[in-house]
């Protein structure tokens, strides 16, 4: 009986990750620091892959495949950063897939 109760309680634990309070940055060969943004991929009900950058407000995109969704979110992040800073900026992304 106790074993079944443990299994049920484990299944009911929420699996939503807590946001990290961390700033990611990478350096290139010349020592210039560029920001690294977190991107979450999730499969939509219609089968499309939804990409959302949790560090850049409004950066959301989608694609038919993971590769297309990542290309599209990079374009969305680039457009928002260019609008914010008035110039193109180099950046990196860390991609995580949600089940």
HELIX and SHEET records of a PDB file:
HELIX    1   1 UNK A    2  UNK A   11  1                                  10    
HELIX    2   2 UNK A   66  UNK A   85  1                                  20    
SHEET    1   A 4 UNK A  24  UNK A  27  0                                        
SHEET    2   A 4 UNK A  33  UNK A  43 -1                                        
SHEET    3   A 4 UNK A  49  UNK A  53 -1                                        
SHEET    4   A 4 UNK A  60  UNK A  63 -1                                        
SHEET    1   B 3 UNK A  24  UNK A  27  0                                        
SHEET    2   B 3 UNK A  33  UNK A  43 -1                                        
SHEET    3   B 3 UNK A  91  UNK A  97  1                                        
END                                                                             
